[in-house]
């Protein structure tokens, strides 16, 4: 059913649990897993004069 699963990860417990479920799905279907690391954007750089 699945050929490629894309998994956003950020190091949280929820993303770790999601990854475990995706591993099961990928193994059952012989699918490829692609991880995408997700983080908060950096705050804007302020140059004050």
Buried (B, 14 or more C-beta within 10 A) or exposed (E): EEEEBEBEBEEEEEBEEBBEEBEEEBEEEEBEBEEEEEEEEEEEEEEEE
